Amino acid sequence: MFKDESTGEVNFRVVFYGPAWAGKLTTLRWIHDHTPDGEKSELTSIDMSTEVTVFFELQRPGFGELDGKKVRLLLSALRGRNAHGRAA
């Protein structure tokens, strides 16, 4: 969690992490697909040689406020590891 005084927001980072084929990216895509366009950013993928990170930002009116600041979620999924410790 971090407060951004310049935007008046409290940001929470939620990371989906776990074994390969556990549904992390599927869950993240489902949340993105079922969130109205005005409340989310684009789904972005960063593909590095060893890792893939997929993320987007979500800010819904129903989240309310914390310390008088709007709440924003930063959702991301990291590629899981297979039984041999390699990215799957």
GITAQUI-V586469 format. One record per residue. RES is the residue in one small letter. PHI is phi as a letter, one per 40 degrees, with the letter a starting at -180 (999 if undefined). PSI is psi in whole degrees, 0 to 359 (none if undefined). OMEGA is omega in radians with two decimals (999 if undefined). Layout:
BEGIN
res=RES phi=PHI psi=PSI omega=OMEGA
res=RES phi=PHI psi=PSI omega=OMEGA
END
This chain:
BEGIN
res=m phi=999 psi=138 omega=3.01
res=f phi=a psi=147 omega=3.13
res=k phi=c psi=134 omega=3.07
res=d phi=b psi=98 omega=-3.08
res=e phi=c psi=329 omega=-3.09
res=s phi=c psi=330 omega=-3.14
res=t phi=b psi=352 omega=-3.10
res=g phi=g psi=37 omega=-3.09
res=e phi=b psi=153 omega=2.94
res=v phi=b psi=125 omega=-3.07
res=n phi=b psi=133 omega=3.07
res=f phi=b psi=130 omega=3.08
res=r phi=c psi=124 omega=3.12
res=v phi=b psi=120 omega=-3.10
res=v phi=b psi=124 omega=3.03
res=f phi=c psi=115 omega=-3.08
res=y phi=b psi=141 omega=3.12
res=g phi=i psi=192 omega=-3.08
res=p phi=c psi=160 omega=3.09
res=a phi=d psi=147 omega=3.07
res=w phi=g psi=26 omega=3.14
res=a phi=c psi=354 omega=3.09
res=g phi=g psi=17 omega=-3.11
res=k phi=c psi=306 omega=-3.12
res=l phi=c psi=322 omega=3.10
res=t phi=c psi=316 omega=3.12
res=t phi=c psi=315 omega=3.14
res=l phi=c psi=317 omega=3.12
res=r phi=c psi=322 omega=3.12
res=w phi=c psi=313 omega=3.11
res=i phi=d psi=314 omega=-3.14
res=h phi=c psi=314 omega=-3.10
res=d phi=c psi=332 omega=-3.08
res=h phi=b psi=12 omega=3.08
res=t phi=b psi=130 omega=3.13
res=p phi=d psi=146 omega=-3.06
res=d phi=d psi=322 omega=-3.11
res=g phi=c psi=355 omega=-3.07
res=e phi=b psi=8 omega=-3.08
res=k phi=a psi=160 omega=3.01
res=s phi=c psi=178 omega=3.08
res=e phi=c psi=150 omega=3.03
res=l phi=c psi=122 omega=-3.04
res=t phi=b psi=141 omega=3.11
res=s phi=b psi=130 omega=3.05
res=i phi=b psi=116 omega=-3.09
res=d phi=b psi=107 omega=3.07
res=m phi=b psi=172 omega=-3.06
res=s phi=c psi=330 omega=-3.09
res=t phi=b psi=344 omega=-3.05
res=e phi=b psi=153 omega=2.96
res=v phi=b psi=127 omega=3.08
res=t phi=b psi=131 omega=3.09
res=v phi=b psi=135 omega=-3.07
res=f phi=a psi=163 omega=2.94
res=f phi=a psi=164 omega=3.11
res=e phi=b psi=146 omega=-3.09
res=l phi=b psi=127 omega=3.07
res=q phi=b psi=111 omega=-3.09
res=r phi=b psi=144 omega=3.11
res=p phi=d psi=329 omega=-3.10
res=g phi=c psi=351 omega=3.13
res=f phi=c psi=339 omega=-3.13
res=g phi=g psi=206 omega=-3.10
res=e phi=b psi=158 omega=3.07
res=l phi=b psi=122 omega=-3.06
res=d phi=f psi=35 omega=3.11
res=g phi=g psi=10 omega=-3.12
res=k phi=b psi=147 omega=3.07
res=k phi=c psi=149 omega=-3.14
res=v phi=b psi=131 omega=3.09
res=r phi=b psi=135 omega=3.07
res=l phi=b psi=137 omega=3.04
res=l phi=b psi=103 omega=-3.05
res=l phi=c psi=133 omega=3.10
res=s phi=a psi=154 omega=3.10
res=a phi=b psi=134 omega=3.10
res=l phi=b psi=145 omega=3.11
res=r phi=c psi=136 omega=-3.14
res=g phi=c psi=171 omega=3.13
res=r phi=b psi=141 omega=3.07
res=n phi=c psi=185 omega=-3.06
res=a phi=c psi=339 omega=-3.13
res=h phi=c psi=7 omega=3.11
res=g phi=g psi=7 omega=3.13
res=r phi=c psi=150 omega=3.09
res=a phi=c psi=136 omega=-3.13
res=a phi=b psi=none omega=999
END
